[in-house]
Amino acid sequence: MNRVLAVLQLGLALILFLFALATLVNMILITTRPETISVVNTLIGQIVVIVCLVALGRIVMKKGLARFSSSRQPEAGAADEQQDRA
């Protein structure tokens, strides 16, 4: 069950990073418009959204990797115990 949750967390992290990349592309396209206050407000808002998406993606990725590596350790420990008994 831990592996399934770890894979889901890693998938969510990938989706968050893709959303951040899509927002960055959108921000680049918005910069081609004439300079107005609404364009500046949009750019500031999108910078905040990109930073939040990347930070959340990084947190979810670290938790997913930790969960995935912890789900693999008990199996290795069980194999070591079986070798010790023999």
N, CA, C and O of each residue as an XYZ file, in Angstrom:
344
protein
N       0.808     -1.185      0.000
C       0.000      0.000      0.000
C       0.863      1.266      0.000
O       0.507      2.278     -0.604
N       2.015      1.183      0.697
C       2.901      2.338      0.730
C       3.459      2.654     -0.650
O       3.643      3.819     -1.000
N       3.724      1.622     -1.425
C       4.249      1.860     -2.774
C       3.224      2.549     -3.654
O       3.571      3.421     -4.451
N       1.971      2.165     -3.517
C       0.912      2.786     -4.316
C       0.798      4.263     -3.963
O       0.713      5.114     -4.848
N       0.795      4.564     -2.666
C       0.731      5.955     -2.240
C       1.974      6.731     -2.688
O       1.877      7.900     -3.062
N       3.132      6.082     -2.649
C       4.358      6.743     -3.088
C       4.295      7.066     -4.577
O       4.693      8.153     -4.995
N       3.802      6.135     -5.369
C       3.687      6.378     -6.806
C       2.668      7.481     -7.082
O       2.875      8.314     -7.965
N       1.568      7.488     -6.328
C       0.579      8.557     -6.491
C       1.162      9.920     -6.115
O       0.891     10.918     -6.783
N       1.960      9.962     -5.051
C       2.578     11.217     -4.661
C       3.581     11.683     -5.712
O       3.646     12.874     -6.019
N       4.352     10.769     -6.257
C       5.309     11.146     -7.301
C       4.582     11.604     -8.563
O       5.038     12.523     -9.243
N       3.468     10.975     -8.875
C       2.671     11.409    -10.021
C       2.088     12.796     -9.801
O       2.064     13.618    -10.717
N       1.616     13.057     -8.584
C       1.098     14.386     -8.254
C       2.196     15.439     -8.353
O       1.957     16.548     -8.830
N       3.394     15.092     -7.903
C       4.516     16.034     -8.003
C       4.818     16.348     -9.466
O       5.090     17.498     -9.812
N       4.773     15.344    -10.312
C       5.017     15.557    -11.740
C       3.944     16.464    -12.336
O       4.251     17.354    -13.129
N       2.700     16.242    -11.960
C       1.601     17.084    -12.462
C       1.776     18.530    -11.994
O       1.544     19.462    -12.763
N       2.184     18.719    -10.740
C       2.398     20.073    -10.231
C       3.530     20.772    -10.982
O       3.432     21.961    -11.287
N       4.601     20.039    -11.279
C       5.701     20.631    -12.037
C       5.265     20.978    -13.463
O       5.686     21.995    -14.015
N       4.423     20.131    -14.053
C       3.926     20.431    -15.400
C       3.014     21.657    -15.391
O       3.051     22.462    -16.322
N       2.193     21.807    -14.342
C       1.362     23.007    -14.220
C       2.225     24.257    -14.078
O       1.910     25.300    -14.651
N       3.301     24.151    -13.322
C       4.206     25.293    -13.169
C       4.846     25.655    -14.509
O       5.000     26.833    -14.832
N       5.215     24.644    -15.277
C       5.802     24.891    -16.597
C       4.780     25.518    -17.536
O       5.110     26.430    -18.293
N       3.552     25.039    -17.492
C       2.496     25.611    -18.334
C       2.212     27.059    -17.942
O       1.965     27.900    -18.807
N       2.246     27.348    -16.658
C       2.042     28.719    -16.194
C       3.182     29.615    -16.654
O       2.963     30.774    -17.006
N       4.385     29.086    -16.651
C       5.534     29.859    -17.140
C       5.394     30.179    -18.625
O       5.681     31.297    -19.051
N       4.954     29.201    -19.410
C       4.734     29.439    -20.844
C       3.646     30.494    -21.035
O       3.777     31.373    -21.887
N       2.582     30.410    -20.252
C       1.516     31.400    -20.330
C       2.039     32.787    -19.965
O       1.662     33.778    -20.590
N       2.892     32.860    -18.970
C       3.450     34.142    -18.566
C       4.322     34.740    -19.677
O       4.307     35.951    -19.900
N       5.068     33.898    -20.358
C       5.889     34.374    -21.471
C       5.005     34.909    -22.591
O       5.331     35.925    -23.205
N       3.897     34.241    -22.861
C       2.985     34.717    -23.897
C       2.307     36.028    -23.502
O       2.032     36.866    -24.361
N       2.038     36.210    -22.218
C       1.402     37.442    -21.757
C       2.354     38.633    -21.893
O       1.903     39.760    -22.097
N       3.650     38.398    -21.784
C       4.605     39.510    -21.876
C       4.639     40.134    -23.263
O       5.183     41.227    -23.423
N       4.080     39.480    -24.264
C       4.055     40.064    -25.613
C       2.956     41.108    -25.759
O       2.922     41.825    -26.759
N       2.058     41.207    -24.783
C       0.977     42.202    -24.842
C       1.515     43.585    -24.507
O       2.587     43.716    -23.918
N       0.764     44.615    -24.885
C       1.189     45.973    -24.512
C       1.220     46.134    -22.992
O       0.421     45.530    -22.276
N       2.129     46.933    -22.525
C       2.353     47.110    -21.093
C       1.212     47.901    -20.449
O       1.060     49.098    -20.696
N       0.425     47.232    -19.632
C      -0.630     47.893    -18.853
C      -0.540     47.384    -17.427
O       0.198     46.441    -17.139
N      -1.288     48.006    -16.546
C      -1.253     47.595    -15.139
C      -1.835     46.202    -14.955
O      -1.393     45.458    -14.079
N      -2.822     45.838    -15.770
C      -3.407     44.498    -15.633
C      -2.407     43.422    -16.054
O      -2.394     42.330    -15.486
N      -1.577     43.725    -17.042
C      -0.545     42.770    -17.455
C       0.483     42.613    -16.338
O       0.922     41.500    -16.049
N       0.861     43.707    -15.722
C       1.824     43.646    -14.610
C       1.241     42.875    -13.437
O       1.933     42.061    -12.826
N      -0.015     43.119    -13.119
C      -0.666     42.371    -12.039
C      -0.728     40.883    -12.352
O      -0.527     40.050    -11.469
N      -1.002     40.553    -13.597
C      -1.052     39.147    -14.009
C       0.316     38.497    -13.872
O       0.421     37.365    -13.400
N       1.356     39.196    -14.277
C       2.712     38.642    -14.174
C       3.098     38.409    -12.717
O       3.690     37.381    -12.390
N       2.771     39.346    -11.849
C       3.087     39.174    -10.425
C       2.312     37.986     -9.857
O       2.870     37.176     -9.116
N       1.049     37.883    -10.197
C       0.238     36.758     -9.718
C       0.745     35.425    -10.214
O       0.756     34.445     -9.469
N       1.166     35.376    -11.472
C       1.659     34.108    -12.017
C       3.013     33.723    -11.429
O       3.315     32.537    -11.291
N       3.824     34.709    -11.085
C       5.087     34.390    -10.411
C       4.805     33.734     -9.067
O       5.468     32.767     -8.693
N       3.824     34.258     -8.344
C       3.453     33.674     -7.051
C       2.931     32.252     -7.246
O       3.278     31.351     -6.483
N       2.103     32.053     -8.259
C       1.548     30.720     -8.525
C       2.662     29.736     -8.887
O       2.648     28.596     -8.425
N       3.621     30.160     -9.704
C       4.719     29.277    -10.098
C       5.551     28.880     -8.885
O       5.898     27.710     -8.724
N       5.871     29.846     -8.035
C       6.666     29.543     -6.838
C       5.919     28.564     -5.933
O       6.515     27.619     -5.415
N       4.627     28.783     -5.743
C       3.833     27.885     -4.897
C       3.738     26.481     -5.489
O       3.846     25.495     -4.761
N       3.539     26.384     -6.799
C       3.448     25.064     -7.437
C       4.762     24.298     -7.325
O       4.767     23.101     -7.037
N       5.870     24.989     -7.553
C       7.171     24.316     -7.468
C       7.461     23.895     -6.032
O       7.960     22.793     -5.803
N       7.156     24.755     -5.060
C       7.393     24.405     -3.659
C       6.534     23.218     -3.232
O       7.031     22.296     -2.585
N       5.259     23.234     -3.585
C       4.380     22.122     -3.233
C       4.798     20.840     -3.943
O       4.764     19.761     -3.352
N       5.190     20.956     -5.204
C       5.665     19.786     -5.939
C       6.915     19.190     -5.320
O       7.077     17.971     -5.272
N       7.799     20.060     -4.847
C       9.026     19.574     -4.222
C       8.724     18.850     -2.913
O       9.309     17.805     -2.626
N       7.813     19.407     -2.125
C       7.436     18.764     -0.861
C       6.805     17.400     -1.110
O       7.156     16.419     -0.453
N       5.874     17.338     -2.059
C       5.195     16.071     -2.358
C       6.185     15.058     -2.933
O       6.094     13.867     -2.635
N       7.131     15.524     -3.756
C       8.123     14.617     -4.334
C       9.016     14.034     -3.242
O       9.293     12.834     -3.247
N       9.469     14.867     -2.306
C      10.320     14.361     -1.223
C       9.574     13.352     -0.358
O      10.137     12.325      0.024
N       8.313     13.636     -0.048
C       7.528     12.700      0.753
C       7.289     11.392     -0.005
O       7.326     10.312      0.586
N       7.046     11.493     -1.307
C       6.846     10.300     -2.112
C       8.102      9.449     -2.204
O       8.034      8.223     -2.111
N       9.243     10.092     -2.385
C      10.502      9.343     -2.440
C      10.821      8.698     -1.100
O      11.299      7.565     -1.053
N      10.556      9.417     -0.006
C      10.795      8.846      1.321
C       9.882      7.655      1.574
O      10.319      6.640      2.118
N       8.621      7.773      1.184
C       7.677      6.671      1.377
C       8.063      5.477      0.507
O       7.952      4.328      0.933
N       8.518      5.759     -0.719
C       8.901      4.672     -1.615
C      10.131      3.939     -1.087
O      10.190      2.710     -1.126
N      11.117      4.696     -0.592
C      12.320      4.043     -0.077
C      12.039      3.308      1.231
O      12.653      2.274      1.493
N      11.127      3.816      2.053
C      10.803      3.119      3.291
C       9.990      1.856      3.025
O      10.047      0.908      3.808
N       9.239      1.835      1.937
C       8.469      0.629      1.618
C       9.372     -0.475      1.086
O       8.998     -1.647      1.118
N      10.538     -0.121      0.605
C      11.470     -1.131      0.094
C      12.348     -1.700      1.187
O      12.804     -2.836      1.056
N      12.610     -0.965      2.266
C      13.516     -1.419      3.315
C      13.022     -2.630      4.090
O      13.830     -3.521      4.352
N      11.749     -2.729      4.478
C      11.327     -3.908      5.245
C      11.524     -5.215      4.484
O      11.818     -6.246      5.089
N      11.365     -5.179      3.168
C      11.572     -6.397      2.390
C      13.027     -6.836      2.462
O      13.310     -8.028      2.581
N      13.953     -5.883      2.391
C      15.370     -6.218      2.478
C      15.693     -6.742      3.880
O      16.492     -7.667      4.029
N      15.072     -6.149      4.907
C      15.298     -6.611      6.268
C      14.774     -8.020      6.487
O      15.395     -8.800      7.209
N      13.650     -8.361      5.883
C      13.095     -9.714      6.001
C      14.012    -10.725      5.336
O      14.183    -11.837      5.836
N      14.602    -10.344      4.210
C      15.535    -11.252      3.526
C      16.788    -11.454      4.364
O      17.326    -12.560      4.406
N      17.258    -10.415      5.025
C      18.438    -10.542      5.891
C      18.145    -11.438      7.079
O      19.003    -12.221      7.487
N      16.946    -11.340      7.644
C      16.581    -12.181      8.779
C      16.524    -13.654      8.366
O      16.921    -14.534      9.130
N      16.035    -13.909      7.169
C      15.966    -15.294      6.692
C      17.365    -15.850      6.479
O      17.604    -17.029      6.742
N      18.280    -15.036      6.015
C      19.662    -15.491      5.808
C      20.339    -15.736      7.152
O      21.141    -16.661      7.282
N      20.018    -14.906      8.163
C      20.613    -15.094      9.489
C      20.144    -16.395     10.136
O      20.909    -17.036     10.858
N      18.909    -16.788      9.888
C      18.364    -18.015     10.466
C      18.997    -19.251      9.864
O      19.105    -20.280     10.532
N      19.418    -19.167      8.607
C      19.962    -20.353      7.918
C      21.368    -20.696      8.342
O      21.943    -21.665      7.846
